[in-house]
């Protein structure tokens, strides 16, 4: 975290859970703290627009790891340090904003705090 600088890209690792009987689509993620959020099918895959489907009654893991799909926060506006950031997720059924902790990778992530939008 002490090495963050403006313009850096940061991994955004999460697990999505769909408790409904129909597939749900995550088709947008944004934060005021960066230029954009993108999807990567693996760490070496090109950046793509966020467009992921969470099957009905399923869990989709977007976590750190070689060859694993994940999200990335691109071109942060300033170093974030350890300050949690608000990230908005746009699903088929609407949007939700979560307060996401910014942690060093060796520490792991805690539970996000949901807010209503």
C-alpha positions in Angstrom: 0.0 0.0 0.0 2.9 2.4 0.7 4.0 1.9 -2.8 0.7 2.9 -4.5 0.9 5.8 -6.8 -1.4 7.7 -9.1 -2.0 5.7 -12.3 -1.6 2.3 -10.7 -3.9 -0.7 -11.4 -5.2 -2.7 -8.5 -6.8 -6.2 -8.4 -10.4 -6.3 -7.2 -11.0 -9.8 -5.9 -14.5 -10.9 -4.9 -17.0 -13.7 -4.9 -20.5 -13.2 -6.4 -23.4 -15.2 -5.2 -26.7 -15.6 -7.1 -29.4 -17.0 -4.8 -32.1 -16.5 -7.5 -33.6 -19.0 -9.9 -32.4 -17.1 -13.0 -28.9 -16.2 -14.2 -27.8 -12.7 -13.3 -25.4 -10.6 -15.4 -22.8 -8.2 -14.0 -22.3 -5.7 -16.8 -20.6 -2.8 -15.1 -18.4 -1.9 -12.2 -17.2 1.6 -11.3 -15.6 3.7 -8.7 -14.8 7.4 -8.4 -11.3 6.5 -7.3 -10.2 5.3 -10.8 -10.7 5.7 -14.5 -12.4 2.4 -14.9 -12.8 -1.2 -13.8 -12.2 -4.1 -16.2 -12.5 -7.8 -16.4 -9.5 -10.2 -17.1 -10.0 -13.9 -17.8 -6.5 -14.4 -16.4 -3.6 -12.3 -15.3 -2.1 -12.3 -18.8 -5.4 -11.9 -20.7 -6.3 -8.6 -22.2 -8.5 -6.1 -20.4 -12.2 -6.5 -21.3 -15.4 -4.6 -20.4 -17.1 -6.2 -17.4 -19.7 -8.7 -18.7 -20.0 -11.8 -16.5 -22.9 -14.1 -15.9 -23.6 -15.7 -12.5 -25.6 -18.8 -13.1 -28.8 -19.4 -11.2 -28.2 -20.7 -7.6 -24.5 -20.5 -8.1 -21.3 -18.8 -6.9 -18.7 -17.2 -9.2 -15.2 -16.6 -7.8 -13.2 -13.7 -9.2 -10.1 -14.1 -7.1 -6.4 -13.6 -7.2 -4.4 -16.4 -8.7 -2.5 -17.4 -11.8 -4.9 -18.0 -14.6 -8.0 -17.0 -12.6 -10.6 -14.5 -13.8 -10.8 -11.3 -11.8 -11.6 -7.6 -11.9 -9.0 -4.8 -12.0 -9.3 -1.1 -10.9 -7.5 0.8 -13.7 -5.6 4.0 -13.3 -6.3 5.0 -9.7 -6.5 8.8 -9.2 -4.4 8.9 -6.1 -2.8 6.4 -3.7 -5.6 4.8 -1.7 -3.5 3.6 1.3 -5.7 1.4 3.5 -8.8 3.5 3.1 -11.9 1.5 2.0 -13.4 2.6 -1.3 -16.9 2.6 -2.6 -17.4 0.4 -5.7 -20.7 0.2 -7.6 -21.7 -3.0 -9.3 -24.4 -3.0 -12.0 -26.4 -6.2 -12.3 -29.4 -7.3 -14.4 -31.6 -6.6 -11.4 -30.1 -3.2 -10.4 -27.1 -1.6 -8.8 -25.5 -2.0 -5.5 -22.6 -0.1 -3.9 -20.2 -1.8 -1.6 -17.5 -0.3 0.6 -14.4 -2.5 -0.3 -11.4 -2.7 2.0 -8.0 -1.9 0.4 -5.6 -4.5 1.9 -2.2 -5.8 1.1 -2.5 -9.2 -0.7 -0.8 -11.1 2.1 -3.5 -10.0 4.5 -6.6 -11.1 2.5 -9.9 -9.4 2.2 -12.6 -8.8 4.8 -16.3 -8.6 4.4 -17.6 -5.6 2.4 -20.1 -3.2 3.9 -23.2 -2.9 1.6 -24.8 0.5 1.0 -28.0 1.2 -0.9 -28.1 3.0 -4.2 
